[in-house]
Amino acid sequence: MKILDKLIIKDFLKTYFFVVLMLILIVLVLDFTEKNDAFIRNNVPAVEILKYMANYGLYLNNLLTPITVFISVIFITSKMAGRTEIIAILSSGTSFVRMLIPFFVGAAMIGAASFLLNGWVLPGATSGVTEFKTQYLEETKFYNENNIHIKVAPDVYAYISRYFPSGNMGYSFTLEQIRDGELVAKFSADRIVWDTAINSWTAKNWNLRVLNEKGETYTKGDELDTLLSITPDDFDLPSNHHETLKLPELSKQIQVLEDRGADNVNYYKIERYVRYMSPFAAIILTFIGVIVSSKKTRGGSGFQIALGFLLAFVYIILFLLSRTFAEAGTTFPLFAIWLPNLVFAVTGLVLYKTVPR
């Protein structure tokens, strides 16, 4: 690697960390100012506030990566163009594609770090933020969805009309065994309650129908202990539970939910798609940033930096919209998640062919 490559990578990474630090500090100050009254009202310990700020800072780093990468690239490239360094590089016989290599190396390093943070570090930080808000900012974390369908065994399906985490109690519970598309047995109860003494569910006012060749048998009772592969922990979850799991844990949770036939498995799959997709954004935005800022302008680099902010915000908005569409149940969630990268990759190729350098 040439000395020039090392200098570009060094300046790129140094500028990136500086921009990240400045933006995170600004957002943290605004967030602290907004929540300061709540901190005082709830007597939040200073140590807990510092932990919350550290965890929230990691979350912001992931959220702001497209902006920070783009701004860093534009700042470095426009500064090089203003000092006619790019003209000198290209005049020496170095192609524009060759000049892009150190930028791509720096972007790949940032992308790799982002992947490690997203997969193993950020979930713990997100969990810490959620727990802090629940404990000190009076935000509920309970899972309160109605009409819950769960697959509890290969041929057995459970249904709960409504579940209340505060009492570990579910209403209108049914358990059906279906074999080869035919109903074999059906267990129903007005409600089920988690018994902490024996760590199992107790069914109240239950009845059981078992179908066979001779007809059916019907039994009922007031109370019955049942053994199910689900626990209250499967219901008492924060709404962003998929964001608090490390990558291996996320894959295991997806397998568990698929085996149960859970309705919310799509959120966990989308989260995994996002974690594999996000690192590529740094490379794509770096490509666009170098192209739009490599031309020397008389007015300085202010316009390029403003353009960088604009395009980065457009990317973030497009990403949020595509994720919303994917979570809403689009037919191709993987394509929806990758749509921002695909759009900006095509945009980069068009700019490469059309923008003078």
N, C-alpha and C positions, 0 to 999 in steps of 0.2 A: 504494500500500500504506500502511495506517495505521501510526501510531507503535506501537500495541499489537501489530500483526502483527510488526513488526520486533523488538520486545522479546521476543516469544514465540519467534521463530526464533532469535534470538541466544542466549537462555537454553537452548533446546533443544539447539543445536549445542554450546554451551559445556559443558553437562552431559554430553552424549554423549561428547565427547572426553575429559573427565575420567574418566568411568566406564570407557571403553576403556583409557585409560592405566593406571588402577589395576588392573583385572582382568588386563591383559597383564603388568604388572610382577609381580603375585602369582604367576601361572603360570610366568613365566620364572624367578623365584627358586626355586620348587619344582622346576622342571626342572633348573636348575643344581645344586641340592643333590643331586638324584638321580643326576646324571651326573658329579659332581665327581670321584669316584674313578676313573672311566674317563678323564676328562681328564688326571688326574695320571699314571695308569698308561701312557697312550699319548703323553705329552709333547706335548699339543696346544698350539700357539702361542696366546697370548692374543688376537692379531688374528683368528685363525680362529674362536675362541670368540665373539668379539664379532660377527663376520659371521653366525655361526650364530644367535646370539640375535636379531639384526636380522631375518634371514629368517624365523625361527620366530615372531617377533612379528607380522610381516605375515600369516603363516598363521593365527595366533590371532585377529587382528583380523577376518578373514573368518569364522572359525568362531563367534566370540562376538557377531557383529553382531546376531542376533535378541535376545540377552539385553541387550546394551548399549542398543539402541534402546528396547526395552520398559521397562527400568529408568529410562532418562532421561525418557521420556514420563510415566511414573507419578510420578516424583519432581517434575517440573515442575508437572504438573496437580494433584497432591495438595497441593503447596505453595500454588498459586493458590487451590484450594478452601478450604484452611485459613485463608487471609487474606480469604475471602469475595470474592475478585476475580471468580470465575466467576459468582457470584450477581449482582454488579454488572454484568458484561458482558451476561448474559442479561436483566437487568431494564432495560437501556438500549434493548431492542428488537432486539438482535443475536440471531439464531437460533443454535442449537447447531451446525448445519451450517456456518454462516458462521464460527463460532469455530474449527472444525476446519481451516480453510484454511491458517493459518500452520503448524500442525502437519504438514499434508500437504506443504507446501512444504519444510519442514525434512527430512521423511522422504524426499521425492523427491531432495533434494540428497545425502543419505546414500546412497540407492539408486543414484544416478548414479555417485557416487564408488566405491561397491562394485562396480558393473559394470566400471568402468575398471580397478580393482585386479584383479578376477577374470580379466578378459580379457587384460591386458597386463603387469601387475606381479607378481601373485601366482605365476604359473607359474615365473618366474625364481627367486623366493624358495623355492618348493617344490623346484625342482631343486637349489638350493644346500643345502637341508636334507638332501636325499637323498644328495648327493655327500659332505657332511660326515659323515653317519652311516656311509656306505660306507668312507670313508677312515680315520676315526678311531675309530669305534665298532664296527668289524668286522661290519657288517651287509651281507650279500650283496645285489647288485642284479640278479643274472642271471635271465634268462628261462628257466625250466626246464619249460615245459609239454610234455607228450608228445602224440603224434598230431596233428601240425600240418598243416593243409590251407591251401594258398595258391594263389590264381589268379594266374599269372605272365604270362598273355597272354589275349586274348579267347576262345580255344578251348583253352587249355592250363592244366592243373591239376597242382600239385606236392603231394606228400605226404611227410612225414618222420616216422618212427615215434618217434625220440628225438633230441634235439639237445643237444650239450655245448658251451657257450660257451667253456670254458677252452681247448679245442683247435680251436674252429671246425669241428666235425665232426658230421655227422648220419648216422643209421643207417636202413636199410630205406627208401631213397629211391625214389620212383616219379614219373614225369612222363608224364601222359596227354594226348593231343590228342583232343578230342571234337568232332565236327562234326555238327550236326543230330541230336543225341541218339545218335550212333553212334561207337564207338571207332575212331579212324583209326590211331593209333600209340601204343605204350607203351614208355617207356624205364625200366629198373629198374637199381638199383645197390645193392650191399650197404652202401656208405657213400659219402658225399661229403665232401670236405675243401676248405676255402678256401685257395687258393694266394695268399699275399701278394705273391709276385714278379710275377704277371701279373694279380692282382685278379680271379680267376675261380674257379669251383668245378671240382674234379677228381673224377671218378667212379671208384670202385674196384670191380673185378669187376662189370662192367656187361653188360647185354644189351638189344637193341632189337628190337621186333616192329613191323612196318609192314604193315597190312592193306590189300588192294586187291581188285579184282574177280577176279583170277586166284588169289587165296589170300592168302598172307602171306610176307614175307621176314623172316629171323631172323639177326641178327648179334650177336656178343658180343666182349668183350675184357677185358683186365686193368685198363687205365687210359685215361681219356678226359677232355680238357678240355671244359667245357660253358659256355655263356653263358646265365645266368639273370638276371632283373631283380630278384633279391633278393640281399642282402648280409648278412654277420654282424651288421651294425647293426640289422637287422630282428628279430634274436633276442636280442641282448645288451641288453635293455631293462629298466629297473626296473619293478616291478609297478604303480607309480603313474605310468607314462609319460604317460597321458592328462592327468594333473594338471599336468605340467610344460610343456605346449604353450600358446603364446599362441593367442588365439581364431582368427586367420587360419590359423595352423599346424595347429590342431586340425581345422578344416574341410578342409584339404588332406589331412591324414592319414586322415580319414574317407573321402574320395574314393578314396585309394590302397587302403585296406583293402577298400572295397566292390568295387573293380575286381579285387582279388585273391580276393575271396570269403573273407576272413579270418574266423575264428570269434570274435575278440575285438573286432570293430568296435562291438558294442553298448556296451562300456565307454566308448568315445570319444563315441558319440552321447549317452549319458546325461550325460557330463561337459558337453557343449554345452548340453543341456537345463537342467542345473543353473545354468550361468552366466547364462542368460537368465531363469531363474525367481527366483534369489536376490534381486535388487533389489526385487522386489514385496513381499517379506516385510516390509521396513521400513515400507512404507505400511500394510499390513494390521495389523501389530502396533501401529503408532501409533494406528490407529483404535480397536482394542480397548483400548489403554492409556488413552486419554483417557476412554473411556466408563466403565471400572471405577474410575477415580480422580477423577472430576469432582464427586463428592458429598462434602460436608464431613462429617467424622466427629469425634467427641469424642476418640477415642483417638489422633489424629494420623495420620501417613501410614505408620506401620510395617506395618500390615496390608496396605495397597495394594502396598507395595514387596515384601513377602513373596509376595503373590499374583502380582506381576509376575515374580519369579524362578521361581515354580512354572509359570506358563503358558509362559514362555520355554523352560524345560527340557522341558516337554511338547512344544513345537514342535520343538525340536532332536531329541528322541527319535523323534518321528513322522517327521521328515525323514530321519533315519538309517535307520529301518525301511523307509520307502518307497523309498529309494535301494537298499537291500539287495534288496528284492523286485524292483525294476527290473533290477538287475544279475543276478539269478538267472534272468532270462529270462521275465518276465511278458509277457502278450500285448500290453499297452498301457503301455510304459515311460514315455511322455510323460505319461499320466494319473497314473501312480504317482508321478512326480517332482513334479507339480503338486498332488498330494493334500493335503499339509500346508497350502498356501496356500488351497486350496478349502475345507478344513475350517474353518480359522480365519476365512476371509472370511464363511462362513455363520454361524459363532459370533459374529462381530462384528455382523452384521445382527440376529441374535436378541437380543443384549445391547442393541443400540440401541433395539429395540422394547420391551424388558421392564424394563431397569434404570432406576430413577428417578434423575433428575439435578437 
